[in-house]
Amino acid sequence: MPWTRLLRRAGIAAGLLLLSASPAEAQWYVGAQFGANRTQAAEVTVDAASQGIAQQFHDVQFDSRAFSSPPYYGWRVGRVLGQSRGLTFALEMEFMHSKVYADTGRTYVVTPIGTGTPSTTFAAMNDTVQRLNMSHGLNFVLANLVLQAPLSHSAGAPVRLDVRAGIGPTIPHVESTVLGESREQYEYGGMAFGAGVGVSIHLVGPISALTEYKVTFARPEVDLARGTGRVSVFMHHVVGGIVVRLTR
């Protein structure tokens, strides 16, 4: 699989750099950010065999409503590990609260699943699925490896390039209405991958500002009001926030 090969090669490269890194005095930091996300159109599968429903909707459109309550937000806690060849390495835990609202009012291409000869039709999604939202979050909890490189050569290198990549679980809060029956719950939604690039600018004392573009990919399988749902979620994130260094 391409993802598997990419992660393996990235892990080997990161491991070699970390082995060559010189130890640094422990430095902890915390950060908070706000922003917005956009989810690409994707396939949504609804499997409720007991109700005679087994369908895949193609190119379903999503909305994020990032600035409506509860808004998009995130936080990070990290520790600097060391330096090598001008790069600074850190490990961090990151939480992101992003939202997903399926546009069930549209007509989509629909393929039956579990049949010997699939037949493609067009159907309004809300004939079957009236609601499929994660308004309290498709929440990501990622363990990130972070590489930081100075972009400014002035004393203290106040401007840095930050590159991060991570893996971790998703915890979606799913609100669904299928054939008129509703259900809402938090649950484990499977693993996710994330990668981002950004710039942090030193402001004053231990405080820096950050801006970042990130992509995440997950395939949560969730319980619906009737049956099981699966969504391939490729998401773009643009955030800004503050980072505070706790130790020197």
C-alpha positions, 0 to 999 in steps of 0.5 A: 500500500502507498500509505504503508510504504510512505510511513515506513520510509518517513519513519526510517528517515526520522529515526536516523535523524533522531539518532544523530541528534544532540541532546537538548535541555528539556523544553515543554510547550503548549499551544492552542489554535482556531481555524477551519476545515474542508472535507472533500467529497467522498463515498458514504456507505450505509449498511443496515441489512435488517432494514433491507438497506445496503447502499454506497452514495458517491461523491457526497458533499460536506460542510464544516460550519467551522465558526458556528457553535461549537467552533473548530479548535485544537490544542497541542502539548509537546517536548523538544528532544534535540537538534541535528544539522540545524533542525530541532526535533519535538514530539507532541500530542495534538487534539483537533475538533473538526466538524462534518455535515453531510449534505443529505438533501442532494441527489447522488449516484448510488450503488447497491453493495453486497450484490453479485451485479451492482446496478448504479442509480440516482437517488436523493440521499434523504430518502434513506439518510435524513441526517449524517453529521459530526457536529460535536466533532470528528475529533483527532488525537494525533501523536506527532513528530515535529521538525523545526527549521529557522527561516530567519538568521537573526539572533534567536531565529524568531521565524521558524518553519514547522513540519509535522506528521502523526498518527492516532485515533479518531473519536467522532460524535455521530448524529444520524437519522436513518429512515426517520430513526435518530441516534447520537453518540461518541465512539472510536472511529478508527485510526487517522493520519495527519501531516502539516506545514506551518510558520511560527513567529516569536512575539515576546518572551515565551510566546509565539504565533503560528499559522499552519496548513494540514491534511488528515485522512481517516476512514471512520466506521460508525454506528448509525440509527439503523446499521453501520456507516463508513465514510472516507474523510480527506480533510484540509485544515487551515489554523492560526494560534499561539504557542507558549514555551513552558521551560527553557 
